[in-house]
Each structure stands twice: as structure tokens, then as C-alpha cells.
């Protein structure tokens, strides 16, 4: 399996048989998606412009944009409802967190999570191998809150997302605030290539270059 971060909350996950894109962003964010970006499956966590740019993904993908249970091309997907803020969605609405399982690896993408996870949420997530978590604050949980969730979920690999990088016009926090709170060694990679048998035994932070 190969995981590529395209910026903000957008990832491409692919193996030899299937490819999944999550949360493609509109170019007005200040970043550009690859011109040839395509997928078999497209996941949308919520309908904000920096997460729902369906037009940016070719290949006529199967689109999932709401909670539920799905199985497509050998990929098991579970969408779990959550809130974009700490006021039951009154400020920014709802989101869908996604669990994906294929190639023996369980991946969780938290979308623009704006709340603490409840005990029920953590039970629903279960064992997570790779956690994609927002850390930029302002519109989502911040670095300190993200570090707390990492401790609760205890994934094998953490990939931070939705933070300030060059080009983004939104006023997000930088990655440093999360790194200061997490107190785990950070490894930087262009892409993450991983197999179920090579997952680390203890939690590892992987920062992907967009």
C-alpha cells in the first residue's frame, strides 16, 4: 500500500488493485491537485470547499459522502458521524469520519474533527493502524487536542493533516504546535509505503510532504 498526502486533508491511498482519494480541495484554497488525479473510490468528509472538490478527481470513482457501511472493490469502509465543532455542529455542521480496511491495514481519516472523541466514538474506531488527524486548530481540533486523541486511540502510525503549509490561504496553526505536545519522534517521508507485516509496534509519527 502507498499513501500520498496532497495537502490539507486530501490523501491518495492505492495498492495494485484499487485507489482511494479522500477530501480533494478546490484550488481556491491556494494549493493545486495533480492534473491526472484519479481514483476508484472518492470519500468526502463534509461539504466545505477545501474537502469536496469532486471535479478534481477523474476515473469516474464511486463517491461516498455520508455515514454508513460500504464494501467496494475489496475495501471495507465505515463512515461514522461526528461534529465539526464543540457545539454539536451548531457552528460548522457535521462531518463523517472514515474507517478503511484493506490489505490487512485499518486506516482512520478523522476529517475536520472539531470535538473531543467520546468513549462511544473510540469504541467504534476500535483498533487503528494508521490515523490521519487534523492538528491545525481554528476550524478543527488543535495540536494539544490532537495529541490527546492519539493517546486515546493508540494507533501504530499517525499522519498529521490540515495544518498551515506554504500556499494555504486559511489561518491554520503550523505542525510545530502538535509536535511539541505529542512528544514522539517525527519521521518525514515523501510517501508512505507500508504492508501489514511492517507496521511498527509502538506509535510512530509520519509527516508526509505534500
C-alpha positions as CSV (number, residue, x, y, z in Angstrom):
1,X,0.0,0.0,0.0
2,X,1.2,3.5,-0.8
3,X,-0.2,6.7,0.9
4,X,0.4,10.1,-0.6
5,X,-0.6,13.4,1.0
6,X,-1.8,16.0,-1.4
7,X,-2.2,18.8,1.2
8,X,-4.9,19.9,3.6
9,X,-6.9,16.7,4.3
10,X,-6.5,15.2,0.9
11,X,-4.8,11.8,0.5
12,X,-4.5,9.1,-2.1
13,X,-4.3,5.5,-1.0
14,X,-3.5,2.9,-3.5
15,X,-2.5,-0.7,-4.0
16,X,-2.2,-2.8,-7.1
17,X,-5.9,-3.2,-7.5
18,X,-7.7,-0.1,-6.1
19,X,-7.1,3.6,-5.4
20,X,-9.0,5.8,-2.9
21,X,-8.9,9.6,-2.7
22,X,-10.2,11.5,0.3
23,X,-11.2,15.1,0.6
24,X,-10.0,16.8,-2.6
25,X,-9.8,20.6,-2.2
26,X,-10.8,23.4,-4.5
27,X,-7.8,25.3,-6.0
28,X,-9.0,28.5,-4.3
29,X,-7.5,27.1,-1.1
30,X,-4.1,28.0,-2.6
31,X,-3.0,24.5,-3.5
32,X,-3.3,22.5,-6.7
33,X,-4.3,18.9,-7.1
34,X,-2.3,16.8,-9.6
35,X,-3.8,17.2,-13.1
36,X,-4.1,13.4,-13.6
37,X,-5.5,12.6,-10.2
38,X,-8.0,9.7,-10.4
39,X,-9.5,7.0,-8.2
40,X,-11.8,4.1,-8.0
41,X,-13.3,5.4,-4.7
42,X,-13.8,9.0,-3.6
43,X,-14.6,9.8,0.0
44,X,-15.9,13.3,1.1
45,X,-16.0,14.0,4.9
46,X,-18.1,17.2,4.6
47,X,-19.3,19.8,2.1
48,X,-16.8,22.6,2.6
49,X,-14.8,23.9,-0.4
50,X,-11.5,22.6,0.8
51,X,-12.8,19.0,1.1
52,X,-15.4,18.4,-1.6
53,X,-13.9,19.2,-5.0
54,X,-15.3,16.2,-6.8
55,X,-14.4,17.7,-10.2
56,X,-10.7,17.4,-9.3
57,X,-10.8,13.6,-9.3
58,X,-11.1,11.6,-12.6
59,X,-11.7,7.9,-13.2
60,X,-15.4,8.0,-12.5
61,X,-15.0,7.0,-8.9
62,X,-17.7,5.6,-6.6
63,X,-18.5,8.5,-4.3
64,X,-19.2,8.2,-0.6
65,X,-20.2,11.4,1.3
66,X,-22.2,10.2,4.3
67,X,-22.1,7.8,7.2
68,X,-22.8,4.1,6.6
69,X,-21.1,0.8,5.8
70,X,-19.8,0.0,2.4
71,X,-17.7,-2.6,0.6
72,X,-16.3,-1.7,-2.8
73,X,-13.5,-3.4,-4.7
74,X,-12.4,-5.3,-1.7
75,X,-12.2,-2.2,0.5
76,X,-14.4,-2.2,3.6
77,X,-15.4,1.4,4.5
78,X,-17.3,2.6,7.6
79,X,-18.5,6.2,7.8
80,X,-19.0,7.4,11.4
81,X,-20.8,10.8,12.1
82,X,-19.1,13.4,14.2
83,X,-19.1,17.2,14.6
84,X,-17.0,20.0,13.0
85,X,-17.1,22.0,16.3
86,X,-17.6,21.6,20.0
87,X,-21.3,22.7,19.9
88,X,-22.9,19.7,18.4
89,X,-22.5,21.1,14.9
90,X,-24.2,24.4,15.6
91,X,-21.2,26.4,14.3
92,X,-19.8,24.4,11.4
93,X,-22.1,21.4,11.0
94,X,-21.4,17.7,10.9
95,X,-18.6,15.6,9.3
96,X,-18.0,11.9,8.5
97,X,-15.0,10.1,9.9
98,X,-14.0,7.2,7.7
99,X,-12.5,3.8,8.6
100,X,-11.0,1.9,5.7
101,X,-9.7,-1.6,5.8
102,X,-7.8,-3.3,3.0
103,X,-4.6,-5.2,2.6
104,X,-4.9,-6.1,6.3
105,X,-4.4,-2.5,7.4
106,X,-7.0,-0.3,9.1
107,X,-6.9,3.4,8.3
108,X,-8.9,6.1,10.0
109,X,-9.4,9.6,8.5
110,X,-10.9,11.9,11.0
111,X,-11.9,14.7,8.6
112,X,-12.3,18.1,10.1
113,X,-13.0,16.8,13.5
114,X,-13.8,19.7,15.9
115,X,-14.8,17.8,19.0
116,X,-13.2,15.5,21.6
117,X,-13.9,11.8,20.8
118,X,-16.4,10.2,23.1
119,X,-15.9,6.8,24.6
120,X,-18.5,5.6,22.1
121,X,-16.5,7.1,19.2
122,X,-13.4,5.4,20.4
123,X,-15.2,2.0,20.7
124,X,-16.5,2.4,17.1
125,X,-13.0,3.2,15.8
126,X,-11.6,0.1,17.5
127,X,-8.0,-0.9,16.6
128,X,-6.5,1.7,14.2
129,X,-3.2,1.1,12.4
130,X,-2.9,4.4,10.6
131,X,-4.6,7.6,12.0
132,X,-5.0,10.7,9.8
133,X,-5.7,13.5,12.2
134,X,-6.2,17.3,11.8
135,X,-3.8,19.4,14.0
136,X,-4.1,22.9,12.7
137,X,-6.8,24.3,15.1
138,X,-9.0,27.3,14.2
139,X,-11.6,25.1,12.2
140,X,-10.7,21.7,13.8
141,X,-9.1,20.3,16.9
142,X,-5.7,21.9,17.7
143,X,-2.3,20.3,18.3
144,X,-2.9,19.7,22.0
145,X,-6.3,18.2,21.4
146,X,-5.0,16.0,18.6
147,X,-2.2,14.7,20.9
148,X,-4.8,13.7,23.5
149,X,-6.8,11.8,20.8
150,X,-3.6,10.0,19.7
151,X,-3.2,8.8,23.2
152,X,-6.8,7.6,23.4
153,X,-6.8,5.8,20.0
154,X,-3.2,4.4,20.2
155,X,-2.6,3.9,16.5
156,X,0.6,2.4,15.2
157,X,1.1,5.3,12.7
158,X,-0.1,8.9,13.0
159,X,-0.2,11.2,9.9
160,X,-1.0,14.8,10.8
161,X,-3.0,16.8,8.3
162,X,-5.0,20.1,7.9
163,X,-2.3,22.5,9.2
164,X,-0.6,25.5,7.7
165,X,1.8,24.9,4.8
166,X,3.1,27.1,2.1
167,X,0.3,28.3,-0.2
168,X,-2.7,27.7,2.0
169,X,-4.7,30.8,2.5
170,X,-6.6,29.7,5.6
171,X,-5.2,30.9,9.0
172,X,-4.2,27.5,10.5
173,X,-1.6,26.6,13.1
174,X,1.6,25.1,12.0
175,X,2.7,21.5,12.6
176,X,5.2,22.5,15.3
177,X,2.4,23.0,17.9
178,X,1.3,19.4,17.5
179,X,4.9,18.1,17.6
180,X,5.6,20.0,20.9
181,X,2.6,18.3,22.5
182,X,2.9,14.8,21.1
183,X,6.5,14.1,22.4
184,X,7.1,11.3,19.9
185,X,9.9,11.3,17.4
186,X,8.8,12.5,13.9
187,X,9.9,10.9,10.6
188,X,9.4,12.8,7.3
189,X,8.7,10.9,4.1
190,X,7.6,11.8,0.6
191,X,5.2,8.9,0.6
192,X,4.4,6.1,3.0
193,X,4.8,2.6,1.6
194,X,3.6,0.0,4.1
195,X,2.5,-3.6,4.5
196,X,0.5,-5.1,7.4
197,X,3.6,-7.1,8.4
198,X,5.8,-4.0,8.6
199,X,3.6,-1.8,10.9
200,X,5.6,-0.5,14.0
201,X,4.9,-2.0,17.4
202,X,4.8,1.5,19.1
203,X,3.1,4.7,17.9
204,X,5.1,6.5,15.2
205,X,4.5,10.0,13.7
206,X,4.9,10.1,10.0
207,X,4.9,13.6,8.4
208,X,4.3,13.3,4.7
209,X,5.5,16.0,2.3
210,X,2.6,17.4,0.1
